[in-house]
């Protein structure tokens, strides 16, 4: 599991470490780690280090100092290093070190000619204390870059805590960060590129992470695997209330995902019973939730409609005292008719899975730039785990825990994809997983199915369902 810390927490930890560390030591650790990774990057992209050309875009803060010191280290390895100074000030010690090593220092006005010849450009413009987009001079120089960009700590112009971009910003191929990962590194992956962490001794000062990103080992440990004493009931029976005469596909996709997720049993209830049986003969299908029989969790909402019948279905499911994943139409019903939640015992686990539009209906406003805060607020208001969909999925629990899932491409942007996620999540809730962990694990496997399905053909939701077994096999191999 990767920990992510807000910039406020990072600065507090740095302050404690600065107090017991010789002056300049942390910058030297950071810049040496940056130089090592830059040398590796040069080798990977050009085949060698000596004789290559690196241009540093240097702002006035410590990120500029890190870039300058790293440039001095690279210069001693035979790299031609040119620092382009932005603004009237630069880190004095770093600037002196680069000059002593034989590096070149030029003004922003002279920068374009050196940028045009660079093998790699280093973004040392601003750090985590800055906010907003690039200033015009920096934006002009960045727009001229054709070489790969390596960002120091974070891409300049991208908000460090939200990953939001509201103007010109750096799009990095690689980001080298120090001490601990920041929210930007998981919330803005397309701007950060690959993220490499350099240890500068900050770990003991950081405390509990503000955000977590589960890795494949965490998912492998959490995903249910039947043992020799298990049967279909002990593995979890999930009820699916999805689909309608108008939208039978939602029923097929949600039920199929639950089957493929290796639920012990899937019981479907709704108007698409015959179609679900034809597609998934192992599913026990009935016409109404009242006739569904014993289940241990529900996945409800996809395609059920938002009228009175849909409200009755959701109210019945919420009143059974079982864990519920409420998706799609179910979230709209809750937003329009919040009294349906009166059927729910306050302690009953509930997972809401809104996209941005459904979030706006639930909360009366858009998620905005700070999607972590948005998910936390919804989780507190509804006393539920909230899985806020998007390119990066944010999962927040009422107790303040937050996880993020970084995608493997945009393959999940296809109709019915959310129905597949509901089936996965329902199966994990039925197996007894903590709802926050179940939501994070389902999101991880969901994105993995997208990558697998895309190998052979354009991705569809049916392809996602059929890719689930391979995704699960890939994580179970770690158990």
C-alpha positions as CSV (number, residue, x, y, z in Angstrom):
1,X,0.0,0.0,0.0
2,X,1.3,3.4,-1.0
3,X,0.9,6.3,1.4
4,X,0.1,9.8,0.2
5,X,0.4,12.9,2.4
6,X,-1.0,16.3,1.9
7,X,1.5,19.1,1.4
8,X,0.6,20.5,4.8
9,X,1.7,17.2,6.4
10,X,4.8,17.1,4.2
11,X,5.8,20.6,5.2
12,X,5.3,19.9,8.9
13,X,7.4,16.7,8.7
14,X,10.1,18.6,6.8
15,X,10.1,21.2,9.5
16,X,10.7,18.6,12.2
17,X,13.5,17.0,10.1
18,X,15.1,20.3,9.3
19,X,15.4,21.0,13.0
20,X,17.7,18.0,13.6
21,X,19.6,18.0,10.3
22,X,22.6,20.1,9.3
23,X,21.8,23.0,7.0
24,X,21.6,22.0,3.4
25,X,21.8,18.3,4.0
26,X,18.2,17.5,2.9
27,X,18.6,19.4,-0.3
28,X,21.8,17.6,-1.1
29,X,20.1,14.2,-0.4
30,X,17.2,15.2,-2.7
31,X,19.3,16.6,-5.5
32,X,21.7,13.7,-5.5
33,X,18.7,11.3,-5.7
34,X,17.4,13.5,-8.6
35,X,20.7,13.4,-10.4
36,X,20.9,9.6,-10.1
37,X,17.4,9.2,-11.6
38,X,18.2,11.7,-14.3
39,X,21.3,9.8,-15.3
40,X,19.2,6.6,-15.4
41,X,16.6,8.4,-17.5
42,X,19.3,9.6,-19.9
43,X,20.6,6.1,-20.3
44,X,17.1,4.7,-20.9
45,X,16.2,7.4,-23.5
46,X,19.5,8.1,-25.2
47,X,21.7,5.1,-24.4
48,X,24.4,7.1,-22.5
49,X,25.1,9.9,-20.0
50,X,28.3,11.7,-21.0
51,X,27.9,14.1,-23.8
52,X,24.2,14.5,-23.5
53,X,22.5,17.9,-23.0
54,X,20.2,18.7,-20.1
55,X,18.4,22.0,-19.7
56,X,17.2,23.1,-16.2
57,X,14.2,25.4,-16.0
58,X,15.0,27.1,-12.6
59,X,12.6,29.0,-10.5
60,X,13.4,31.0,-7.4
61,X,12.5,28.4,-4.7
62,X,13.9,25.2,-3.3
63,X,12.8,23.2,-6.4
64,X,15.1,25.4,-8.4
65,X,17.9,24.7,-5.9
66,X,17.3,20.9,-6.2
67,X,17.6,21.2,-10.0
68,X,20.8,23.3,-9.8
69,X,22.5,20.9,-7.4
70,X,21.4,17.9,-9.5
71,X,22.8,19.7,-12.6
72,X,26.2,20.1,-10.8
73,X,26.3,16.4,-10.1
74,X,25.4,15.6,-13.8
75,X,28.0,18.0,-15.0
76,X,30.7,16.0,-13.2
77,X,29.5,13.0,-15.2
78,X,30.2,14.7,-18.5
79,X,26.6,16.1,-19.2
80,X,26.3,19.5,-20.8
81,X,24.1,21.3,-18.3
82,X,22.4,24.7,-19.0
83,X,20.3,26.4,-16.4
84,X,17.6,28.8,-17.7
85,X,16.8,31.2,-14.9
86,X,13.2,32.3,-14.5
87,X,12.8,35.5,-12.4
88,X,15.4,37.6,-10.7
89,X,16.5,35.2,-8.0
90,X,17.8,31.7,-7.9
91,X,19.1,29.4,-5.1
92,X,22.5,30.9,-4.4
93,X,24.4,27.8,-3.2
94,X,22.9,25.6,-6.0
95,X,23.8,28.2,-8.6
96,X,27.4,28.5,-7.3
97,X,27.7,24.7,-7.3
98,X,26.6,24.4,-10.9
99,X,29.0,27.2,-12.0
100,X,31.9,25.5,-10.2
101,X,31.1,22.3,-12.0
102,X,31.3,24.1,-15.4
103,X,27.6,24.4,-16.0
104,X,26.1,27.2,-18.2
105,X,23.7,29.8,-16.8
106,X,21.5,31.8,-19.1
107,X,18.5,34.1,-18.9
108,X,15.0,33.2,-19.9
109,X,15.4,35.4,-23.0
110,X,18.2,33.1,-24.2
111,X,16.5,29.9,-23.1
112,X,14.8,28.9,-26.4
113,X,18.0,28.1,-28.3
114,X,19.2,25.8,-25.5
115,X,15.8,24.1,-25.0
116,X,15.7,23.3,-28.7
117,X,18.9,21.2,-28.4
118,X,18.1,19.5,-25.1
119,X,18.0,15.7,-24.7
120,X,16.1,16.2,-21.4
121,X,14.5,19.2,-19.8
122,X,14.2,19.4,-16.0
123,X,11.2,21.3,-14.5
124,X,12.5,23.1,-11.4
125,X,10.1,26.0,-11.8
126,X,7.9,25.8,-8.7
127,X,7.4,23.4,-5.7
128,X,4.6,22.4,-3.4
129,X,4.2,25.8,-1.9
130,X,3.1,27.3,-5.2
131,X,-0.4,27.4,-6.6
132,X,-2.0,28.3,-9.9
133,X,-0.9,27.9,-13.5
134,X,2.5,28.8,-15.0
135,X,3.3,32.5,-15.4
136,X,3.6,33.7,-19.0
137,X,7.4,33.6,-19.3
138,X,7.6,30.0,-17.9
139,X,4.6,28.9,-20.0
140,X,6.3,30.3,-23.1
141,X,9.5,28.3,-22.5
142,X,7.6,25.1,-21.6
143,X,5.6,25.3,-24.8
144,X,8.9,25.1,-26.7
145,X,10.0,21.9,-25.2
146,X,10.0,18.8,-27.4
147,X,12.3,16.7,-25.3
148,X,11.1,14.6,-22.3
149,X,10.5,16.6,-19.2
150,X,11.5,15.4,-15.7
151,X,9.7,17.3,-13.0
152,X,11.3,18.1,-9.6
153,X,8.8,17.0,-6.9
154,X,5.7,17.8,-9.1
155,X,4.9,19.2,-12.5
156,X,4.8,23.0,-12.2
157,X,1.3,24.5,-12.7
158,X,-0.5,21.4,-11.3
159,X,-2.1,21.9,-7.9
160,X,-0.1,19.8,-5.4
161,X,-3.1,18.8,-3.3
162,X,-5.9,18.3,-5.8
163,X,-4.2,17.6,-9.1
164,X,-6.3,20.3,-10.8
165,X,-5.0,22.2,-13.8
166,X,-6.5,25.6,-14.6
167,X,-4.1,27.0,-17.2
168,X,-0.6,26.3,-18.6
169,X,1.2,23.6,-16.8
170,X,4.1,21.1,-17.3
171,X,3.2,17.6,-18.5
172,X,6.1,15.4,-17.3
173,X,7.3,12.1,-18.6
174,X,8.9,11.4,-15.1
175,X,8.4,13.1,-11.7
176,X,11.0,12.6,-9.1
177,X,9.6,13.4,-5.6
178,X,11.2,13.5,-2.2
179,X,10.3,12.1,1.2
180,X,6.7,11.1,0.5
181,X,4.2,11.0,-2.3
182,X,1.8,14.0,-2.5
183,X,-1.9,13.9,-3.7
184,X,-0.9,15.3,-7.1
185,X,1.0,12.1,-7.9
186,X,-2.1,10.0,-7.8
187,X,-4.8,12.5,-8.7
188,X,-3.0,13.8,-11.8
189,X,-1.2,10.8,-13.3
190,X,-1.4,12.0,-16.9
191,X,0.5,15.2,-15.9
192,X,3.1,13.5,-13.6
193,X,4.0,10.5,-15.8
194,X,6.0,7.9,-13.9
195,X,6.6,8.9,-10.3
196,X,9.8,7.9,-8.5
197,X,10.2,8.5,-4.8
198,X,13.6,9.5,-3.3
199,X,14.1,8.7,0.4
200,X,15.5,11.7,2.3
201,X,14.7,10.3,5.7
202,X,11.3,11.9,6.1
203,X,9.4,8.7,6.6
204,X,9.5,8.5,10.5
205,X,8.1,12.1,10.6
206,X,5.1,11.6,8.3
207,X,2.7,9.6,10.5
208,X,-0.4,8.0,9.0
209,X,-1.1,8.7,5.3
210,X,-3.8,11.2,4.3
211,X,-4.7,9.0,1.3
212,X,-3.8,5.4,0.4
213,X,-3.4,3.7,-2.9
214,X,-3.8,0.0,-2.7
215,X,-1.3,-2.0,-4.8
216,X,-1.8,-5.5,-6.2
217,X,-0.4,-7.2,-3.1
218,X,-3.1,-5.5,-1.0
219,X,-5.8,-6.6,-3.4
220,X,-4.4,-10.1,-3.4
221,X,-4.5,-10.3,0.3
222,X,-8.1,-9.0,0.5
223,X,-9.7,-10.9,-2.4
224,X,-11.7,-13.9,-1.2
225,X,-10.3,-17.3,-2.1
226,X,-12.4,-20.4,-1.2
227,X,-10.9,-22.9,1.1
228,X,-11.5,-26.6,1.5
229,X,-14.4,-26.1,4.0
230,X,-16.2,-23.4,2.0
231,X,-19.4,-23.8,0.1
232,X,-21.6,-21.5,-2.0
233,X,-23.1,-19.9,1.1
234,X,-19.9,-19.3,3.0
235,X,-18.4,-17.6,0.0
236,X,-21.1,-15.0,-0.1
237,X,-24.5,-14.8,-1.7
238,X,-25.1,-11.5,-3.6
239,X,-28.4,-10.2,-4.6
240,X,-28.7,-8.2,-7.8
241,X,-31.6,-5.8,-8.3
242,X,-30.8,-4.2,-11.7
243,X,-32.2,-3.8,-15.2
244,X,-35.8,-3.4,-16.5
245,X,-37.7,-4.3,-19.6
246,X,-36.2,-1.2,-21.2
247,X,-32.6,-1.8,-19.9
248,X,-32.1,-5.6,-19.6
249,X,-28.4,-5.2,-20.4
250,X,-27.8,-3.7,-17.0
251,X,-29.1,-6.8,-15.3
252,X,-26.9,-9.1,-17.5
253,X,-23.8,-7.1,-16.9
254,X,-24.2,-6.7,-13.1
255,X,-25.1,-10.3,-12.6
256,X,-22.4,-11.5,-14.9
257,X,-19.7,-9.5,-13.1
258,X,-20.9,-10.9,-9.7
259,X,-20.7,-14.4,-11.2
260,X,-17.2,-13.8,-12.7
261,X,-16.0,-12.3,-9.4
262,X,-16.5,-15.7,-7.9
263,X,-19.4,-14.9,-5.6
264,X,-20.6,-18.1,-3.9
265,X,-24.0,-17.6,-5.4
266,X,-25.8,-14.8,-7.4
267,X,-29.6,-14.2,-7.0
268,X,-31.1,-11.9,-9.5
269,X,-34.5,-10.1,-8.9
270,X,-36.2,-8.0,-11.6
271,X,-37.9,-7.8,-14.9
272,X,-34.9,-9.2,-16.9
273,X,-35.0,-12.6,-15.1
274,X,-35.4,-14.7,-18.3
275,X,-32.6,-12.8,-20.1
276,X,-30.3,-13.2,-17.1
277,X,-31.0,-16.9,-16.9
278,X,-30.3,-17.3,-20.6
279,X,-27.0,-15.6,-20.3
280,X,-25.9,-16.9,-16.9
281,X,-27.6,-20.2,-16.1
282,X,-25.9,-20.4,-12.7
283,X,-27.9,-17.3,-11.5
284,X,-31.1,-17.9,-9.5
285,X,-33.5,-15.4,-11.0
286,X,-36.8,-14.2,-9.7
287,X,-39.2,-11.4,-10.6
288,X,-39.1,-9.3,-7.4
289,X,-36.7,-8.6,-4.6
290,X,-39.3,-9.9,-2.1
291,X,-39.0,-13.3,-3.7
292,X,-35.2,-13.3,-4.1
293,X,-34.5,-15.5,-1.1
294,X,-31.5,-15.3,1.3
295,X,-28.7,-13.0,0.3
296,X,-25.8,-11.5,2.2
297,X,-25.4,-8.3,0.3
298,X,-27.2,-6.3,-2.5
299,X,-26.0,-4.6,-5.7
300,X,-28.9,-2.4,-6.6
301,X,-29.6,0.4,-9.1
302,X,-28.3,-0.1,-12.6
303,X,-31.2,0.3,-15.0
304,X,-34.1,0.0,-12.4
305,X,-35.5,3.4,-13.3
306,X,-36.1,6.3,-10.9
307,X,-39.9,6.1,-10.6
308,X,-42.1,4.6,-7.9
309,X,-41.1,1.0,-8.7
310,X,-37.4,1.8,-8.5
311,X,-38.0,3.5,-5.2
312,X,-39.9,0.5,-3.8
313,X,-37.0,-1.8,-4.8
314,X,-34.4,0.4,-3.2
315,X,-36.5,0.9,0.0
316,X,-36.9,-2.9,0.3
317,X,-33.2,-3.6,-0.2
318,X,-32.1,-1.0,2.3
319,X,-34.6,-2.3,4.9
320,X,-33.1,-5.8,4.9
321,X,-30.2,-4.8,7.2
322,X,-27.6,-6.1,4.7
323,X,-24.6,-4.4,3.0
324,X,-25.7,-2.5,-0.1
325,X,-23.9,-1.2,-3.1
326,X,-26.2,1.5,-4.5
327,X,-25.3,2.6,-8.0
328,X,-26.7,4.5,-11.0
329,X,-30.5,4.9,-10.7
330,X,-30.3,4.1,-7.0
331,X,-28.1,7.2,-6.3
332,X,-30.6,9.3,-8.3
333,X,-33.5,8.0,-6.2
334,X,-31.7,8.8,-3.0
335,X,-31.0,12.3,-4.3
336,X,-34.7,12.9,-5.3
337,X,-36.3,11.0,-2.5
338,X,-33.9,11.0,0.5
339,X,-36.7,9.5,2.7
340,X,-35.9,6.1,1.2
341,X,-32.9,6.1,3.5
342,X,-35.2,5.9,6.4
343,X,-35.6,2.2,5.7
344,X,-31.9,1.8,6.4
345,X,-30.6,1.0,9.9
346,X,-27.9,3.6,10.6
347,X,-25.3,0.8,11.1
348,X,-26.0,-1.0,7.8
349,X,-23.1,-0.8,5.4
350,X,-23.8,1.3,2.3
351,X,-21.6,2.1,-0.7
352,X,-22.6,4.8,-3.0
353,X,-20.9,4.9,-6.5
354,X,-21.7,8.3,-8.1
355,X,-20.1,9.8,-11.2
356,X,-19.8,13.5,-11.3
357,X,-23.4,14.2,-12.4
358,X,-24.9,11.8,-9.8
359,X,-22.7,13.4,-7.1
360,X,-24.1,16.8,-8.1
361,X,-27.6,15.4,-7.6
362,X,-26.7,13.9,-4.2
363,X,-24.8,16.9,-2.8
364,X,-26.4,19.9,-4.7
365,X,-23.1,20.9,-6.2
366,X,-20.4,19.6,-8.5
367,X,-17.4,17.7,-7.0
368,X,-15.1,20.6,-8.0
369,X,-11.4,20.5,-8.2
370,X,-10.8,18.9,-4.8
371,X,-12.3,15.5,-5.4
372,X,-10.9,14.0,-2.3
373,X,-12.6,16.6,-0.1
374,X,-15.8,16.1,-2.2
375,X,-15.9,12.4,-1.6
376,X,-15.2,12.8,2.1
377,X,-18.0,15.3,2.5
378,X,-20.5,13.0,0.8
379,X,-19.3,10.0,2.9
380,X,-20.0,12.0,6.1
381,X,-23.4,13.3,4.9
382,X,-24.7,9.9,3.9
383,X,-22.8,7.9,6.5
384,X,-21.7,5.7,3.7
385,X,-18.6,4.7,1.7
386,X,-18.5,6.9,-1.4
387,X,-16.8,5.7,-4.5
388,X,-16.5,8.8,-6.7
389,X,-16.0,7.7,-10.3
390,X,-13.7,9.5,-12.7
391,X,-10.5,8.9,-14.5
392,X,-9.0,8.5,-11.0
393,X,-11.5,6.9,-8.6
394,X,-11.7,8.3,-5.1
395,X,-13.0,6.1,-2.3
396,X,-13.9,7.7,1.0
397,X,-15.3,6.2,4.2
398,X,-17.3,8.1,6.9
399,X,-14.4,7.7,9.3
400,X,-12.1,9.7,7.0
401,X,-10.2,7.0,5.3
402,X,-9.5,7.7,1.6
403,X,-8.2,5.5,-1.1
404,X,-7.5,6.3,-4.8
405,X,-7.3,4.0,-7.8
406,X,-5.2,5.2,-10.7
407,X,-6.4,3.7,-14.0
408,X,-4.6,1.8,-16.6
409,X,-5.7,3.9,-19.5
410,X,-9.2,5.2,-20.3
411,X,-10.6,1.8,-21.3
412,X,-13.4,2.0,-18.8
413,X,-15.1,4.9,-20.5
414,X,-17.7,2.7,-22.1
415,X,-21.5,2.2,-21.6
416,X,-22.3,-0.3,-18.9
417,X,-18.9,-0.2,-17.3
418,X,-20.4,1.0,-14.0
419,X,-22.8,-2.0,-14.0
420,X,-19.7,-4.3,-14.1
421,X,-18.2,-2.4,-11.1
422,X,-21.5,-2.8,-9.1
423,X,-21.4,-6.6,-9.6
424,X,-17.8,-6.8,-8.5
425,X,-18.5,-4.7,-5.5
426,X,-21.6,-6.6,-4.5
427,X,-19.7,-9.9,-4.6
428,X,-17.0,-8.5,-2.3
429,X,-19.6,-7.1,0.2
430,X,-21.4,-10.5,0.2
431,X,-18.0,-12.1,1.1
432,X,-17.8,-9.9,4.2
433,X,-15.1,-7.4,3.2
434,X,-15.0,-4.1,4.9
435,X,-17.0,-1.8,2.6
436,X,-14.2,0.7,2.1
437,X,-11.7,-2.1,1.3
438,X,-14.3,-3.8,-0.9
439,X,-14.8,-0.6,-2.9
440,X,-11.1,0.0,-3.4
441,X,-10.5,-3.6,-4.4
442,X,-13.4,-3.7,-6.8
443,X,-12.1,-0.4,-8.4
444,X,-8.6,-1.9,-8.8
445,X,-9.8,-5.1,-10.5
446,X,-12.3,-3.2,-12.6
447,X,-9.5,-1.1,-14.1
448,X,-7.4,-4.2,-14.5
449,X,-10.2,-5.8,-16.6
450,X,-10.2,-2.7,-18.8
451,X,-6.5,-3.1,-19.6
452,X,-6.9,-6.9,-20.2
453,X,-10.0,-6.5,-22.4
454,X,-8.3,-3.8,-24.5
455,X,-5.5,-6.1,-25.5
456,X,-7.5,-7.9,-28.2
457,X,-10.3,-5.6,-29.3
458,X,-12.0,-2.2,-28.6
459,X,-13.3,-2.4,-25.1
460,X,-17.0,-3.1,-24.4
461,X,-18.7,-3.8,-21.0
462,X,-19.3,-7.4,-22.1
463,X,-15.5,-7.7,-22.7
464,X,-14.9,-6.3,-19.2
465,X,-17.1,-9.0,-17.7
466,X,-15.3,-11.8,-19.6
467,X,-11.9,-10.3,-18.6
468,X,-12.6,-10.6,-14.8
469,X,-11.3,-14.2,-14.4
470,X,-8.0,-13.3,-15.9
471,X,-7.7,-10.2,-13.7
472,X,-8.5,-12.2,-10.6
473,X,-6.0,-14.9,-11.6
474,X,-3.3,-12.3,-11.9
475,X,-3.8,-11.1,-8.4
476,X,-4.4,-14.5,-6.8
477,X,-1.0,-15.6,-8.1
478,X,0.5,-13.4,-5.4
479,X,-1.3,-15.3,-2.6
